[in-house]
Amino acid sequence: MNDSHRPWTSSRAPVTKASTGRIRMNTVTATVHVGERPIDVAFSLGGTSVYVGNNGRSRANASVSVIDAASTAVIATIPIGDYLQTVAMGPDGMAYVTVNGNNTMQVIDTDTNFVTTHIDFTAPPQNVTVNPAGGHAYVIVGQNSLTVIDTSSNTATTTTAGVGNTPQRVAFTPDGAWAYVTNINDGTVSVIDAMRNIVTATIAIPPGASAGQGPGGIVAGRDGAFVYVVNLSYTAGTVSVIETDNNTVTDTIPVGRWAVGAAISPDGSTVYVTNLADDTVSVIDTFTNAVTDSVAVGHWPTAVAVSPDGSTVYVTNGDDDTVSVISVD
């Protein structure tokens, strides 16, 4: 068996996609003012709260805004420090926040909204993604490696996984067995066996990277059969579709300019992509791999998250200091 395949591929039925049978309507129903330069967003496990990471426009102004999902009101602001990068929710309900201005990752207890742990790094941490199966997280630190965090003790281990040039984002398959990492400066995606923390395959994303343009955002489908890679380009962004059985690109979907962030609906039927230069969100039907809607949001949309029930989408607008709330009908 090829190491780049999943361990259970040989026993799977052929990959198919199920259509939802209807077109969903996407409407901006609220705009929420948050902290300075919101850059990332994540729902709490139950979907009752939304955690917005605010990068800050100057040192020491980074924060996390906590929004009550029912009322869309900001109910807490958590000071973080210097230049927040990402917010990720773990399967235990803890929120993990990378802060590259002081080389730390901070862990927030979402029951109390207090920072309970600081994890120190020797270089600025960029992005964190927590394995949905629990046990560990990957933090991008430096130019070509990931540091493995033991989430049971919230400590950095000595284990690293070498990936490509300038990794951007990580997406785990829902079973936590595999991780896909976008490498913007060499136009590739690294495939990691998440049990062994080793790279088993490298996927070239056409047409490759140039001048900082290439694969950035990434999200895995509900059953892990497909991975969706957002390719940054100021003139014409795209989403590459990877079939994980053989780790090949099977489709390319045109989206907006400077596409950066991605999220998928819980039923796997829809991918949402933020287009930073167009101030829009592209809505992709994963059955047809076609854009079915383009939703105007605030200025400089960076990140996107979908509620656990799929009814609401939150988009951070970096230049407006706001979050757009999209209702899905």
JODAUR-V944999 format. One record per pair of residues at least 6 apart in sequence whose ideal C-beta (glycine too) atoms are under 8 Angstrom apart, sorted by the first residue. I is the first residue (numbers start at 1). GAP is how many residues later the second one is. Records with the same first field share a line. If there is no record, write none. Layout:
I: GAP + GAP
This chain:
1: 6 + 8 + 9
3: 190 + 197 + 198
4: 187 + 196 + 197 + 242 + 243
5: 240 + 241 + 242
6: 167 + 171 + 172 + 218 + 238 + 239
7: 170
9: 236
12: 233
15: 210 + 211 + 228 + 230
17: 269 + 270
18: 251 + 269
19: 250 + 266 + 268 + 269
20: 247 + 249 + 267
23: 262 + 269 + 270
24: 246 + 259 + 268 + 269 + 304 + 305
25: 268 + 303 + 304
26: 255 + 257 + 267 + 269 + 287 + 300 + 301 + 302
27: 268 + 299 + 300 + 302
28: 267 + 268 + 269 + 296 + 297 + 298 + 299
29: 296 + 297 + 298
30: 42 + 294 + 295
31: 267 + 291 + 292 + 293 + 294
32: 35 + 40 + 41 + 42 + 290 + 291 + 293
33: 41 + 288 + 289
34: 18 + 20 + 31 + 33 + 40 + 282 + 287 + 288 + 289
35: 17 + 19 + 21 + 26 + 27 + 28 + 29 + 30 + 42 + 286
36: 18 + 19 + 20 + 21 + 25 + 26 + 27 + 285
37: 17 + 18 + 19 + 20 + 281 + 282 + 284
38: 14 + 15 + 16 + 17 + 27 + 264 + 265 + 278 + 279 + 280 + 283 + 284 + 285
39: 14 + 15 + 16 + 45 + 46 + 47 + 263 + 264 + 277 + 279
40: 12 + 13 + 44 + 45 + 46 + 47 + 262 + 263 + 276
41: 9 + 10 + 11 + 12 + 46 + 262 + 263 + 264 + 273 + 274 + 275 + 282
42: 8 + 9 + 45 + 46 + 47 + 53 + 263
43: 6 + 7 + 8 + 26 + 46 + 262 + 263 + 264 + 265 + 271
44: 6 + 7 + 45 + 49 + 51 + 66
45: 44 + 46 + 48 + 65 + 263
46: 262
47: 22 + 260 + 261 + 262
48: 20 + 21 + 22
49: 17 + 18 + 19 + 20 + 26 + 61
50: 16 + 17 + 19 + 255 + 264 + 273
51: 13 + 14 + 15 + 16 + 36 + 38 + 44 + 57 + 59
52: 12 + 13 + 14 + 15 + 35 + 262 + 264 + 271
53: 9 + 11 + 27 + 31 + 32 + 33 + 34 + 44 + 250 + 263
54: 7 + 8 + 9 + 10 + 11 + 26 + 30 + 267
55: 7 + 28 + 29 + 30 + 263
56: 6 + 7 + 26 + 27 + 28
59: 23 + 24 + 42
60: 21 + 22
62: 17 + 18 + 19 + 20 + 21 + 22 + 37 + 39
63: 14 + 15 + 16 + 17 + 21
64: 13 + 14 + 16 + 20 + 23 + 31 + 33 + 44
65: 9 + 11 + 12 + 13
66: 8 + 9 + 10 + 11 + 12 + 47
67: 6 + 7 + 8 + 247 + 256
68: 6 + 7
69: 238 + 243
72: 253
76: 37
78: 30 + 35 + 36 + 37
80: 17 + 19 + 26 + 35
81: 18 + 20 + 21 + 23 + 25
82: 17 + 18 + 19 + 20
83: 16 + 17 + 18
84: 13 + 14 + 15
85: 13 + 14 + 15 + 40 + 41 + 42
86: 11 + 12 + 40 + 41 + 42
87: 8 + 9 + 10
88: 7 + 8 + 9 + 40 + 41 + 42 + 49
89: 6 + 7 + 21 + 41
90: 6 + 40 + 44 + 47 + 61
91: 39 + 40 + 41 + 42 + 43
92: 42 + 59
93: 17 + 18
94: 13 + 14 + 15 + 16 + 22 + 57
95: 12 + 13 + 15
96: 9 + 10 + 11 + 12 + 32 + 34 + 41 + 53
97: 8 + 9 + 10 + 11 + 31
98: 6 + 7 + 27 + 28 + 29 + 30 + 41
99: 6 + 7 + 26
100: 24 + 25 + 26
101: 23
103: 17 + 18 + 19 + 20 + 21 + 22
104: 14 + 15 + 16 + 17 + 21
105: 13 + 14 + 16 + 20 + 23 + 34 + 44
106: 9 + 11 + 12 + 13
107: 8 + 9 + 10 + 11 + 12 + 47
108: 6 + 7 + 8
109: 7
117: 37
119: 30 + 35 + 36 + 37
120: 36
121: 18 + 20 + 26 + 35
122: 19
123: 18 + 19
124: 17
125: 14 + 15 + 16 + 22
126: 13 + 14 + 15 + 41 + 42
127: 12 + 13 + 41 + 42 + 43
128: 9 + 10 + 11 + 12 + 21
129: 8 + 9 + 40 + 41 + 42 + 43 + 50
130: 6 + 7 + 21
131: 6 + 7 + 20 + 41 + 45 + 48 + 63
132: 40 + 42 + 43 + 44
133: 39 + 42 + 43 + 44
134: 17 + 42
135: 15 + 16 + 17 + 41
136: 12 + 13 + 14 + 15 + 21 + 58
137: 11 + 12 + 14
138: 8 + 9 + 10 + 11 + 23 + 32 + 41 + 43 + 54
139: 7 + 8 + 9 + 10 + 17
140: 6 + 27 + 28 + 29 + 30
141: 6
143: 22 + 23
144: 18 + 19 + 20 + 21 + 22 + 23 + 39
145: 15 + 16 + 17 + 18 + 22
146: 14 + 15 + 17 + 21 + 24 + 35 + 46
147: 9 + 10 + 12 + 13
148: 8 + 9 + 11 + 12 + 13 + 49
149: 6 + 7 + 8
150: 6 + 7
159: 38
160: 37
161: 31 + 36 + 37 + 38
162: 37
163: 18 + 20 + 27 + 29 + 36
164: 17 + 19 + 21 + 22 + 24 + 25 + 26 + 38
165: 18 + 19 + 20 + 21
166: 17 + 18 + 19 + 20
167: 14 + 15 + 16 + 17 + 23
168: 13 + 14 + 15 + 16 + 47 + 48 + 49 + 50
169: 12 + 13 + 47 + 48 + 49
170: 9 + 10 + 11 + 48
171: 8 + 9 + 47 + 48 + 49 + 56
172: 6 + 7 + 8 + 22 + 48
173: 6 + 7 + 47 + 51 + 54 + 71
174: 46 + 48 + 49 + 50
175: 49
176: 18
177: 16 + 17 + 18
178: 13 + 14 + 15 + 16 + 46 + 66
179: 12 + 13 + 15
180: 9 + 10 + 11 + 12 + 38 + 40 + 47 + 49 + 62
181: 8 + 9 + 10 + 11 + 37
182: 7 + 23 + 32 + 33 + 34 + 35 + 36 + 47 + 48
183: 6 + 7 + 31 + 32
184: 25 + 28 + 29 + 30 + 31 + 32 + 48
185: 24 + 27 + 29
186: 22 + 23 + 28
187: 17 + 18 + 19 + 20 + 21 + 22 + 27 + 28
188: 14 + 15 + 16 + 17 + 27
189: 13 + 14 + 16 + 26 + 29 + 38 + 40 + 53
190: 9 + 11 + 12 + 13
191: 8 + 9 + 10 + 11 + 12 + 56
192: 6 + 7 + 8
193: 6 + 7
201: 46
203: 39 + 44 + 45 + 46
204: 45
205: 9 + 10 + 24 + 26 + 35 + 44
206: 34 + 43 + 46
208: 6
209: 6
212: 20
213: 18 + 19 + 20 + 21
214: 17 + 18
215: 14 + 15 + 16 + 17 + 25
216: 14 + 15 + 16 + 43 + 44
217: 12 + 13 + 42 + 43 + 44 + 45 + 56 + 57
218: 9 + 10 + 11 + 12 + 44
219: 8 + 9 + 43 + 44 + 45 + 52
220: 6 + 7 + 8 + 44
221: 6 + 7 + 43 + 47 + 65
222: 42 + 44 + 45 + 46
223: 45
224: 20
225: 18 + 19 + 20
226: 15 + 16 + 17 + 18 + 60
227: 14 + 15 + 17
228: 11 + 12 + 13 + 14 + 34 + 36 + 43 + 56 + 58
229: 10 + 11 + 12 + 13
230: 7 + 8 + 9 + 25 + 29 + 30 + 31 + 32 + 43
231: 6 + 7 + 8 + 9 + 28
232: 26 + 27 + 28
233: 24 + 25 + 26
234: 23 + 24 + 43
235: 22
236: 18 + 21
237: 17 + 18 + 19 + 20 + 21 + 22 + 36 + 38
238: 14 + 15 + 16 + 17 + 21
239: 13 + 14 + 16 + 20 + 23 + 32 + 34 + 45
240: 9 + 11 + 12 + 13
241: 8 + 9 + 10 + 11 + 12 + 48
242: 6 + 7 + 8
243: 7
251: 38
253: 31 + 36 + 37 + 38
254: 37
255: 18 + 20 + 27 + 29 + 36
256: 17 + 19 + 21 + 22 + 24 + 26 + 38
257: 18 + 19 + 20 + 21
258: 17 + 18 + 19 + 20
259: 14 + 15 + 16 + 17 + 23
260: 14 + 15 + 16 + 41 + 42 + 43
261: 12 + 13 + 40 + 41 + 42 + 43
262: 9 + 10 + 11 + 12 + 42
263: 8 + 9 + 41 + 42 + 43 + 50
264: 6 + 7 + 8 + 22 + 42
265: 6 + 7 + 41 + 45 + 63
266: 40 + 42 + 43 + 44
267: 43
268: 18
269: 16 + 17 + 18
270: 13 + 14 + 15 + 16 + 40 + 58
271: 12 + 13 + 15
272: 9 + 10 + 11 + 12 + 32 + 34 + 41 + 43
273: 8 + 9 + 11 + 31
274: 6 + 7 + 23 + 27 + 28 + 29 + 30 + 41
275: 6 + 7 + 26
276: 24 + 25 + 26 + 42
279: 17 + 18 + 19 + 20 + 21 + 22 + 38
280: 14 + 15 + 16 + 17 + 21
281: 13 + 14 + 16 + 20 + 23 + 32 + 34 + 45
282: 9 + 11 + 12
283: 8 + 9 + 10 + 11 + 12
284: 6 + 7 + 8
285: 6 + 7
295: 31
297: 18 + 20 + 27 + 29
298: 17 + 19 + 21 + 22 + 24 + 25 + 26
299: 18 + 19 + 20 + 21
300: 17 + 18 + 19 + 20
301: 14 + 15 + 16 + 17 + 23
302: 14 + 15 + 16
303: 12 + 13
304: 9 + 10 + 11 + 12
305: 8 + 9
306: 6 + 7
307: 6 + 7
310: 18
311: 16 + 17
312: 13 + 14 + 15 + 16
313: 12 + 13 + 15
314: 9 + 10 + 11 + 12
315: 8 + 9 + 11
316: 7
317: 6 + 7
